[in-house]
Structure formats: structure tokens, C-alpha cells
Amino acid sequence: MASRAQKKFIYFPIESKLRELSAKVWLASQVASKDFVCILGDKPGVKSSMELYPPGIYFDKSLSRNKYAKLDRIHKTGNSIVAQDEEAGIARTEIESFFRVRLSEQNLKLSGRYYCWGSEDYNFLLGKYSNLSERIKLTGSPRIDLWRPEVSRGLYEEETAELVSRFGDFVLVNSSFGITSEGEIRNKLDQMIGYGHATSESRAAHEGQLEKRLREFRNFVEVIQSVARRRPDVNFVVRPHPGESIADWRSQLKETKNLRLIRQGDVGPWISACRTLLHEGCTTALQAVVMGKPVISYVPKLETETREKSNDFPNLVSERTNSLDQLLESLDRAVSTDTRGIEERRRRLDIIETRIASTTGKYAAELISQDLATLPIESYSYPSIRQKMLRRQFHFIKKLTRKVTEFGAPSDSRYSQRSPIEKMPGGIQKLEVESLLERLKSVVPINASISVKQLGKNVVELVNGE
């Protein structure tokens, strides 16, 4: 093993804490065991750290077309770029339209690796970018590792017990609308035009689709409230998607004794604790099936055309309902008895496994860490305080001369829909990461002594052998 003086460095920016933190810490623990110093944090924290620490690997959440300028700057400073898309289009009925926006040949050429969730995105990308096939790897996602029943049961045991004590035998309602107000429609349209995903001429057509999505959101809220009124003996917990405005939800949903609106923590414990999951096209349906939970989708007939063209895949692995009466019947069965059966769960898993790998066998985090260790990355001595000070001064002067104030294209901040508090509730703190590591050690193979150091606001360092 390399000494503390000679390590490789890797940087893990996190955009949404609730969605990414657990899996990124799990992946970082495996990478740290390969003699990497792992810097993990929000985008500003990682940006600052990259100015103080040596170049290494930048592990991005996507290679979206609009990110070329940002990725090019990172690459030119001596960093290698790898990526795994945090969504990968696994909720889409088809994935071609997803990758038309979320990946480009130009950005793939800048990267050393692109890690795929499953055989469908892997085979699609191999066919589309055959000249870059050596950069595309099928590994599965570290997020999927934590869905596996043998992992999730132990990892979420304490949190599951606490949620059950609070809410009893409850139905978890997850959403994935994205659009929850007229203001977000305007913001989304500006964002699409700013990123080049739409034009002024196509704005009206996109606006019509977004308005339809807003109507679907409001209809879903009405249905949930109707169900809660008609089943007062059942507890319902509504957990909005991390990308949706909690304020908009509060303005639409009236909480009652058996209907609560809560968004806190990783979704994993909530799925583990619930009796059944109800959704309208959310990726968490796949997670619930892998974790062994009954899943019901509500997609009214007015949404059928929209769903078939976009995020219908989660509904294929759910008991699908399209009316209030059907939904009530399905919920009655789900809360009274387990109606899935072994054969039905196997059928749903077979469908899911066309999109995601690593539901069994070797963990994705192990496969990715092993591959990262093969990349030709230079090792560096750990920077001294003096070296950090000199680098900080250099980057300060560089910012003044170039007037660079943001890490990425200016549009990244201009069109951001969620506040930093919503994206990073509670921040990223040493004690939380240490606690998560201890729980992970009880259920997944972490064969290293990982130490955690707080580097700054919302950014930590994970390293082996300290």
C-alpha cells in the first residue's frame, strides 16, 4: 500500500444529499481502500478543495451536453473525468431521448470512464459510441447496492424501527413531478432555453407539456387527499421528490391526522418502514421492488399518453391503477395482506434487471473502485499547509483576473430551481459520515480503516489508514 505521503486524489461532488450521500460514502469507502484520498462534498466545497489539493479524478453525476465548458476546464487543470449519471434514464420508457440531452460524444471524449447502471444503457451507448467503447463500463450503481435486501435490512434497521414507532403501518407516497407551480414552469422554460434544450420558437410547445404536468401534480394531490379521507384507519406519509418545492406541496396538500407531508433523510429507511409504496412514475418504485415491498402506481387515463412517452417504466413493475376506486381496492389488499407472491416479485425483478445490474453478485461500488484503480492517475504527496496557502493565493488571483465566480457554466446558478438548504439539508458533516460508515460496515464489505476529516463547510475527506 502506498504511504500517506503518496496518494491518488478523487473528488465526488454531491448535488442532492438525500439522493446521493449514502451511496457516495459507500463508493468512497471502496475507493479509499485503493489508496485514494477521497474528497466528498457539495459543489462549492469540492471546488474549493480542488484548488488546494492535487489533480486527480473528478467523478461527475452526468456528462450533459451543456457541461462541456466546465468539464473542459477541469480536464485542462490536470484532472481525469469519470461519470455515472445519477438518473441514467431508468424511469424512461425508452432511453434514447434521455441520453440525447444527458450525454454527448464531445464530453465522452473528455472522460476516461462512463459507468452504466445496466445492460440497456450499456448496450445503447456501445452502439452509439462504438469508437469510444473502452470508456464505457457496465458496473451497476452504488445506489443499487444499498437497495439489496441483505444490505437495506441491516443498514436501515434503527431508522426503520423509529419510523414504524412514529407512523405505524403506513403507506408511503412518493412523487416525481418536477413541476409544482406556474413559477416553476417559467423557470424551467428559461432553463431549457439557457441550456440549449429548447428554442424561443419551441417554447410554446414545451410550455404546454409543462402545464399538463402541473395539472397532473394537482390531480395527484387531490386523489391522495381523497384516499386519506376514505381510509381514515390508514396512515399516509407523502414524501415529495428532492427536486420538488416543499413549499408548493404545502400550499396544495392539507395535512390531517392520517396524512402527513414529510421530506427528511434518505428514502431508503422510509421504503423499509412502509407497508406499501404508492407513486405515479417514480424511480423509487424500482428500489421498493428490489427491497421486497408491494408497489402501487396511480396513473389516471388522462396521463396515459404522457407516461407512455416518458417515465412509464416504474409503472411496469407496479400494480397499476387509473381510477380512485381501483386505487382504493389495491391499497386495501396491500395493507391487509402481502399479495405479491414469489412468482410476481420475480417477474418484476426480471423486468427491472433489464435496466439495472448488481442486484446480486459483486457490488457495483467494488467494480467501480477496482476499475478506477487501473486508470493512469499520478500519485502526489499530501499537500502541506504552506502548499495549500500558495495554491489558495494563486486561485484567488486567477479569479480576479478571469472574473470566474462559479464552478461551471453561469447558467448552473442562474437557472437553479432548488435552494442550497433543500439540496443539502443539514449539510455534509464529519459525524454524520462517520455514523454512516459504521452502519455500512455492518452490512457491506469495508476492509479498510477509513478516517473522516472535515475540510470545510459541507466537504469531508475520507482516507484509509489514518
ABEGO torsion letter per residue (X at the ends): XBBAABBBBBBBBBABAAAAAAAAAAAAAAAAAAGBBBBBEBAAAAAAAAAABBBBBBBBABABAAAAAAAAAAAAAGBBBBBBBAAGGAABABAAAAAAAABBAAAAAABABBBBABAAAAAAAAAABAAAAAABBBAEBAAAAAABAAAAAAAAAAAAAAAAAAAEBBBBBBBBAGBABAAAAAAAAAAAAAAGABBAAAAAAAAAAAAAAAAAAAAAAAAAAAAAAABAABBBBBBBBAABBAAAAAAABBBBAABBBBBBEBAAAAAAABABBBBAGBAAAAAAAAAGBBBBBBBBAAAAAAAAABBAAAAAABBBBABAAAAAAAAAAAAABBAAEAAAAAAAAAAAAAABBGABEBBAAAAAAAAAAABBBBBBBBBBAAAAAAAAAAAAAAAAAAGBABBEBAAAAAABABBAAAABBGEBBAAAAAAAAAAAAAABBBBBBBBBBBAEBGBBBBBBGX
